[in-house]
């Protein structure tokens, strides 16, 4: 399991950039690490840029992420999560957005980092995921 996380505080949210291999174990470990950072430092809004992760998760892996990992973090202080990733043809990767929203999580997927930041900070732009 090999990944790196770089974080930086932005106006109104924490930015996390992930790189390495995109596997279920990496995504789960990175999610736990980021949740710990948010809880420790009181961050309620998180933008995660995963465009530097190599590979893709399957639909079942995404389902497990939302129904397993996300469930463990519910009600623990993170109010908004924006994820920036490359848009795949056919929109298959955006299954996470749909699944998370249907389960009541305040999570959105974006291809544009500026739209993601605008949604997180409520500045009017980027209200819908792409």
Secondary structure, 3 states (H helix, E strand, C coil): CCEEEEEEEECCEEEEEEEEECCHHHHHHHHHHHHHHHHHHCCCEEEEEEEEEECCCCHHHHHHHHHHHHHHHCCCCCCEEEEECCCCHHHHHHHHHHHHHHCCCCEEEECCHHHHHHHHHCCCCCCCCC
